[in-house]
Amino acid sequence: MPAHAADSSSLKVAGGRLYSHTWRGTIQLTMSFAKWNYQVAAKYRGSSKVQYIKTQWVCSASVRNSATVSAGISSKGINGSYSSSWRTVKHGSYWLNTKGQKEASYRSNCVVSPFRDYRSGTIAVKNTAIVKLKGDAAPRSISSVE
């Protein structure tokens, strides 16, 4: 997917580094909706064994009235209540690998509908990479936003 915008962050963890990557494609506008592709990834590069690795993301946009934002996960969006003022609406999910993999990634799209209730230039995708290494007391996390 050609990226319109991308952001990456990294965190030093036991035996290596944890990376959070977020890519967002160019917005596509129609009379009825605004849509953009995204891809998110969590990557651990190091020598420790991974108990689990997770990429957790949220798509957001500023909308008004009863517009919805969906993240390509299900038919459910999150509705804003009726209003003439702008509000930020979010929808997200996660992908979890639990078999020792060192990467978790997901690719889909976000849709704001109806387009007339979308505030131009307010779309965003935030990704949080989370890894739990064997022997570590707690999971480690880092975020990237685009």
KASULVEN-V792318 format. One record per residue. N is the residue number from 1. PHI is phi as a letter, one per 40 degrees, with the letter a starting at -180 (999 if undefined). PSI is psi in radians with two decimals (none if undefined). OMEGA is omega as a letter, one per 40 degrees, with the letter a starting at -180 (NA if undefined). Layout:
# KASULVEN-V792318
N:PHI:PSI:OMEGA + N:PHI:PSI:OMEGA
This chain:
# KASULVEN-V792318
1:999:2.12:i + 2:c:2.17:a + 3:c:2.28:i + 4:c:-0.66:a + 5:a:2.63:a + 6:a:2.65:i + 7:a:2.46:i + 8:b:2.52:i + 9:b:2.72:i + 10:a:2.74:a + 11:b:2.31:i + 12:c:2.22:i + 13:b:3.06:a + 14:d:2.13:i + 15:g:0.17:a + 16:i:-2.56:a + 17:b:2.58:i + 18:b:2.31:a + 19:b:2.45:i + 20:b:2.17:i + 21:b:2.38:i + 22:b:2.24:i + 23:b:2.46:i + 24:b:2.25:a + 25:c:3.00:i + 26:c:2.42:a + 27:c:2.44:i + 28:b:2.20:a + 29:b:2.38:i + 30:b:-3.10:i + 31:c:-0.42:a + 32:b:-0.34:a + 33:a:2.86:i + 34:b:2.32:a + 35:b:2.48:i + 36:a:2.48:i + 37:c:2.65:i + 38:a:2.77:i + 39:a:2.38:a + 40:b:2.67:i + 41:a:2.55:i + 42:b:2.26:a + 43:b:2.34:i + 44:b:2.20:i + 45:b:1.83:a + 46:i:-3.05:a + 47:c:-0.19:a + 48:c:2.72:i + 49:c:2.45:a + 50:c:2.20:i + 51:c:-0.81:i + 52:a:2.73:i + 53:b:2.45:a + 54:b:2.41:i + 55:b:2.19:a + 56:b:2.19:a + 57:b:2.77:i + 58:b:2.24:i + 59:c:2.43:i + 60:a:2.73:i + 61:a:2.70:i + 62:c:2.18:a + 63:b:2.97:i + 64:b:3.04:a + 65:f:-2.39:a + 66:b:0.55:a + 67:c:2.67:i + 68:b:2.73:i + 69:b:2.22:i + 70:b:2.65:a + 71:b:0.42:i + 72:g:0.29:a + 73:c:-0.74:a + 74:a:-3.13:i + 75:c:-0.15:a + 76:c:2.35:i + 77:b:-3.11:i + 78:b:2.15:a + 79:c:2.43:i + 80:c:2.54:i + 81:c:2.81:a + 82:c:2.24:a + 83:a:2.66:i + 84:c:-0.11:i + 85:c:2.80:a + 86:c:2.54:i + 87:a:2.65:i + 88:c:2.23:i + 89:b:2.42:a + 90:b:2.65:i + 91:a:2.42:a + 92:a:-3.08:i + 93:a:-2.82:i + 94:a:2.86:i + 95:b:2.27:a + 96:b:2.27:i + 97:b:2.25:a + 98:b:0.23:a + 99:b:0.55:i + 100:g:0.01:i + 101:c:2.72:i + 102:b:0.23:a + 103:a:2.53:i + 104:b:2.29:a + 105:a:2.79:i + 106:a:2.56:a + 107:b:2.27:i + 108:a:-2.61:i + 109:a:2.77:i + 110:b:2.51:a + 111:b:2.30:i + 112:b:2.21:a + 113:a:2.37:e + 114:c:2.71:a + 115:d:-0.64:a + 116:c:-0.34:a + 117:b:0.25:i + 118:c:2.34:i + 119:c:2.05:a + 120:d:2.40:i + 121:g:0.22:a + 122:b:0.10:a + 123:c:2.60:i + 124:a:2.64:i + 125:b:2.17:i + 126:b:2.25:i + 127:b:2.36:i + 128:b:2.12:i + 129:c:2.30:a + 130:b:2.29:i + 131:b:2.43:i + 132:b:1.97:a + 133:c:2.51:i + 134:c:2.28:a + 135:g:-0.32:i + 136:c:2.50:a + 137:c:-0.55:a + 138:a:2.72:i + 139:c:2.74:i + 140:b:2.59:a + 141:a:2.71:i + 142:a:2.57:a + 143:b:2.72:i + 144:b:2.61:a + 145:b:2.36:i + 146:a:none:NA
